[in-house]
Amino acid sequence: MSNLFGSICLSEIPREQMKKVICKDGKERIFVNVWVGERKEPATFGNNTYTHYVSCAPKKWERVEGTNYFLGDLQTYNPQPSTPTVEQVANAPSVSPEDDLPF
């Protein structure tokens, strides 16, 4: 699976999907079951192409008719190399001493 990134809208999470759990350390935490699915057709918004989505994952008996469980979109993370390639170095403009600032 590829690396994905994106955002979710926390204010859109249905309250009934939030589960309070007392953890082993004694702290109460809130969890939400989520589902990450792949889109049949990529969605494009601006310069971004979203290939996946995130939604709440309620159990069948917890689903409420008419409730939107969609939370957000995800796109594939393509890291850029941190070092220049040989082609980038060869095509880089040369800098002469006259181009430098006078300090």
N, C-alpha and C positions, 0 to 999 in steps of 0.2 A: 504494500500500500504506500502511496506517496504521502509526503508531508503536506498537511493542509493548514490553512490559517483563515481567519475571518472574524466575524463578530456575531454576537447574539443579543437580542433585545431582552434584557432582564425584566423589564416592566410588562412584557407580554406573556410571561410564564403564568399559567393559571394557578392560583393559590392552592387549589386542591391537589396539584401535582407536587407541591413542596412537602417533603416528609421530614419531620423533626426526629432526630435520632440522638440518643445518649450514647456517646462513644466510650471506649474502654478507659480513656483518660478522664472521664466524668463530665466532659464538656458537651453541651447540646449543640448540634450542628444541623444545618438544613441541606438536604440533598434533593436533586431532581434527576429522574431517569431520562436520558436523552437517546436519540437515534441519529446517527449520521448516515445519510443515504446519498447515493450517486444520482445525479440528474440524468434523465433520458437524453435531454438536449441541453448543452451548456447555456446559461443565461448571461447576457452581457449588459452591464450597467456602467456607463462611462468607459474608462479604459480597462475595467476589470472583467474577467470572464470567470463566472462561478460554475464549478463543476459538481459541487456537493451542497447539501443542505443539512440543517440541524433542526430537529423537532423534539418535543416532549414525547416520551414513550409510555403512555398510560397502558395499564393492563386493559384487556377487552372490557371487563366489567366496570372499569373506572371512566371509560370514555363517555363524554357528554355530547349529544347531538348539537351541531352548530358551533362547537368550540374550536377555535383555531389553535392548533398545537405547533405551528411553524414558528421557529425562533430566529433563524438567520441563515446566511449563506457562507459557503467556504470556497476558497480557491486553492489551487496547487501552489505550493511554495517552491520556487525555482531560485536557489541561492546563486548570487553572482560571484564569480571568482574574485578573491581579494588581491591576487597578484596579476599584473598585466600579462597578456599572452605575448608571444613572440611577435605576432602581427601588430599588436597595439604599440609595442616598443618601437618597431621598425617604422610605423606610420606617425609616431609622435613628433610634433613640431620641435625643431631645435631651438635652443635658447642661447642667445649671444649676450656677452657682457653689457652691450648697449641697451638691452631690453630690461636690465635689472634696475631696481629702485636705487637712488643715490644715498644709501646710508650704510 
